[in-house]
Amino acid sequence: MSLSATLSATERYGTALAPNGLVLVQDLLNTRPAGRPRRPDLLDDVASAQGWLERAVELWSAHADRPAPAITLSEQELPRLRALRDHLRQALRLRRHPDEQPDYELGPEHPLAFAADLRLTLDRDGTLTVDPSGAGGSWVVAAVLGEIQRARILDTWRRLKVCGNDRCLGAFYDRSRNNSGVWHDVHVCGNAANLRASRARRRAAGGLTPGG
């Protein structure tokens, strides 16, 4: 097995993992193709999606302290997972650009809302736990939505972001004290954005020719 096959979607970009079960949401977002060299879309076919899911569920189990179920995906379930990924990515982008229009077409595979089954359990000590239910892709959707709700309660959802570099859009967890992070990697995307801005200012001032 190659090294890339042992890495989660987030780990292949060298980005720190989100805490608790939010890591599953982050990893779903990072299945999309991005980076240089371009990494493949892990939801492109059922074989790569299954490999991604097994690693993602392993991380979710470890971070959320939940048992890891054996989940098998089918080819027919991939459009729904890609749609959920697109929907979440757009939602996180809208935090920075509230007037932005969605960059994907809404169709049968892009429903306006995603529904899922969640099981609530009240333990002896009064602790209420919420566990995803269902099989295959339905379990994935339930787990992702459940973790988003949990992150909202814990006030960590606002710290999950997509990179400000539109050529990247990698999902990262902002650990800065004032939640001001913009780039998934300031040394990669941040420096590149600053360099482009500097060149644009110099061109506007007449100090740099196009392509210089």
C-alpha positions as CSV (number, residue, x, y, z in Angstrom):
1,M,0.0,0.0,0.0
2,S,1.4,3.4,-1.0
3,L,1.8,6.2,1.6
4,S,-0.9,8.3,-0.1
5,A,-3.4,5.4,0.4
6,T,-2.7,5.5,4.2
7,L,-3.4,9.2,4.5
8,S,-6.8,10.9,5.1
9,A,-8.0,13.6,2.6
10,T,-6.8,16.3,5.1
11,E,-3.5,14.7,5.9
12,R,-2.5,14.5,2.2
13,Y,-2.3,18.4,2.3
14,G,-0.3,18.5,5.5
15,T,-3.1,20.4,7.3
16,A,-3.8,19.9,11.0
17,L,-6.9,17.9,11.8
18,A,-10.0,19.4,13.4
19,P,-10.9,18.3,16.9
20,N,-13.5,15.8,18.0
21,G,-15.8,14.4,15.3
22,L,-15.5,17.6,13.3
23,V,-12.6,15.9,11.6
24,L,-15.0,13.9,9.5
25,V,-16.6,17.1,8.1
26,Q,-13.2,18.5,7.4
27,D,-12.0,15.3,5.7
28,L,-15.1,15.2,3.5
29,L,-14.4,18.7,2.3
30,N,-10.8,17.8,1.5
31,T,-11.7,14.9,-0.8
32,R,-12.0,17.4,-3.6
33,P,-9.1,17.8,-6.1
34,A,-6.8,20.6,-5.1
35,G,-3.1,21.5,-4.5
36,R,0.0,21.4,-6.7
37,P,0.6,18.8,-8.0
38,R,-3.2,18.3,-8.3
39,R,-4.5,15.6,-6.0
40,P,-7.3,13.4,-7.3
41,D,-10.9,13.7,-6.3
42,L,-11.3,10.9,-3.7
43,L,-15.1,10.7,-4.5
44,D,-14.5,10.2,-8.2
45,D,-15.1,6.5,-8.1
46,V,-16.3,3.9,-5.6
47,A,-12.8,2.4,-5.0
48,S,-11.1,5.6,-4.0
49,A,-14.2,6.7,-2.1
50,Q,-14.3,3.5,-0.1
51,G,-10.6,3.8,0.7
52,W,-11.1,7.4,1.8
53,L,-14.1,6.5,4.0
54,E,-12.3,3.7,5.8
55,R,-9.5,6.1,6.9
56,A,-12.0,8.9,7.6
57,V,-14.2,6.7,9.9
58,E,-11.0,5.5,11.7
59,L,-10.1,9.1,12.4
60,W,-13.7,10.0,13.4
61,S,-13.8,7.0,15.8
62,A,-10.5,8.1,17.4
63,H,-11.3,11.8,17.7
64,A,-15.0,11.4,18.7
65,D,-14.4,8.4,21.0
66,R,-17.1,6.4,19.1
67,P,-16.9,2.8,17.8
68,A,-16.0,2.7,14.1
69,P,-18.7,0.9,12.0
70,A,-17.9,-0.9,8.8
71,I,-19.5,1.2,6.1
72,T,-19.6,0.1,2.4
73,L,-20.4,2.7,-0.3
74,S,-22.0,2.1,-3.7
75,E,-21.4,3.9,-6.9
76,Q,-25.0,5.3,-6.8
77,E,-24.3,7.0,-3.5
78,L,-21.3,9.1,-4.7
79,P,-23.3,11.9,-6.3
80,R,-25.1,12.6,-3.0
81,L,-21.8,12.8,-1.1
82,R,-20.2,15.1,-3.7
83,A,-23.3,17.2,-3.5
84,L,-23.0,17.5,0.3
85,R,-19.4,18.4,-0.1
86,D,-20.2,21.1,-2.6
87,H,-23.0,22.4,-0.4
88,L,-20.8,22.6,2.7
89,R,-17.9,24.2,0.8
90,Q,-20.2,26.9,-0.5
91,A,-21.6,27.5,3.0
92,L,-18.1,28.1,4.4
93,R,-17.2,30.4,1.5
94,L,-20.3,32.5,2.1
95,R,-18.9,33.4,5.5
96,R,-16.3,35.5,3.7
97,H,-18.3,36.4,0.6
98,P,-22.0,36.6,1.7
99,D,-23.1,38.0,-1.7
100,E,-21.4,35.3,-3.7
101,Q,-23.4,33.1,-6.0
102,P,-23.1,29.3,-5.7
103,D,-20.4,28.0,-8.1
104,Y,-22.3,24.8,-8.8
105,E,-25.5,24.0,-10.5
106,L,-28.5,22.9,-8.4
107,G,-30.0,19.7,-9.8
108,P,-31.4,16.3,-8.7
109,E,-28.0,15.4,-7.2
110,H,-27.8,18.8,-5.4
111,P,-30.9,19.0,-3.2
112,L,-31.5,22.2,-1.3
113,A,-31.5,20.3,2.0
114,F,-30.0,17.0,3.3
115,A,-31.9,14.8,5.7
116,A,-30.4,12.1,7.9
117,D,-31.4,9.7,10.7
118,L,-29.7,10.2,14.0
119,R,-30.2,8.1,17.1
120,L,-30.4,9.8,20.5
121,T,-29.4,7.8,23.6
122,L,-29.8,9.0,27.3
123,D,-27.2,7.3,29.5
124,R,-27.6,6.6,33.2
125,D,-25.7,9.7,34.2
126,G,-28.0,11.8,32.1
127,T,-25.6,12.2,29.2
128,L,-27.3,12.5,25.8
129,T,-25.4,11.1,22.9
130,V,-26.3,11.5,19.2
131,D,-25.2,8.7,16.9
132,P,-25.5,8.4,13.1
133,S,-27.8,5.8,11.8
134,G,-28.3,4.1,8.5
135,A,-26.0,2.3,6.1
136,G,-23.6,3.3,3.3
137,G,-23.8,6.9,2.2
138,S,-26.8,7.5,4.4
139,W,-24.6,6.8,7.4
140,V,-21.9,9.3,6.1
141,V,-24.5,12.0,5.7
142,A,-25.9,11.4,9.1
143,A,-22.5,11.4,10.7
144,V,-21.5,14.7,9.0
145,L,-24.7,16.5,9.9
146,G,-24.6,15.2,13.5
147,E,-21.0,16.5,13.9
148,I,-21.9,19.9,12.4
149,Q,-24.7,20.2,15.0
150,R,-22.3,19.1,17.8
151,A,-19.7,21.6,16.6
152,R,-22.3,24.4,16.7
153,I,-23.1,23.5,20.3
154,L,-19.4,23.4,21.2
155,D,-18.9,26.7,19.3
156,T,-16.2,25.1,17.1
157,W,-18.1,25.2,13.8
158,R,-17.1,28.8,13.2
159,R,-13.5,27.7,13.2
160,L,-13.8,25.3,10.3
161,K,-13.0,27.2,7.2
162,V,-12.0,26.9,3.6
163,C,-8.7,28.5,2.4
164,G,-9.0,32.0,1.2
165,N,-7.0,31.0,-1.9
166,D,-9.7,30.2,-4.5
167,R,-7.2,27.9,-6.2
168,C,-7.0,25.8,-3.1
169,L,-10.1,26.0,-0.9
170,G,-8.6,23.4,1.4
171,A,-10.6,22.9,4.6
172,F,-8.7,23.8,7.8
173,Y,-9.4,24.3,11.5
174,D,-8.5,27.8,12.6
175,R,-6.7,27.6,16.0
176,S,-5.8,31.3,16.1
177,R,-6.8,33.0,19.3
178,N,-9.2,35.5,17.6
179,N,-10.3,33.1,14.8
180,S,-8.7,35.3,12.2
181,G,-7.1,32.6,10.0
182,V,-7.6,32.9,6.3
183,W,-5.2,30.4,4.7
184,H,-4.9,26.6,5.1
185,D,-1.1,27.2,5.1
186,V,0.1,30.8,5.4
187,H,3.5,29.9,3.9
188,V,1.9,28.4,0.8
189,C,-1.4,30.1,0.0
190,G,-0.8,33.2,2.1
191,N,2.6,34.0,0.6
192,A,1.3,33.3,-2.9
193,A,-1.7,35.7,-2.4
194,N,0.6,38.4,-1.0
195,L,2.9,38.1,-3.9
196,R,0.0,38.4,-6.4
197,A,-1.3,41.4,-4.5
198,S,2.1,43.0,-4.5
199,R,2.6,42.5,-8.2
200,A,-0.9,44.0,-8.9
201,R,0.0,47.1,-6.9
202,R,3.3,47.5,-8.7
203,R,1.5,47.1,-12.1
204,A,-1.1,49.7,-11.1
205,A,1.7,52.0,-10.1
206,G,3.5,51.5,-13.4
207,G,6.4,49.7,-11.9
208,L,5.9,46.2,-13.3
209,T,5.0,45.1,-16.8
210,P,2.4,42.3,-17.2
211,G,4.1,38.9,-16.8
212,G,7.0,40.5,-14.8
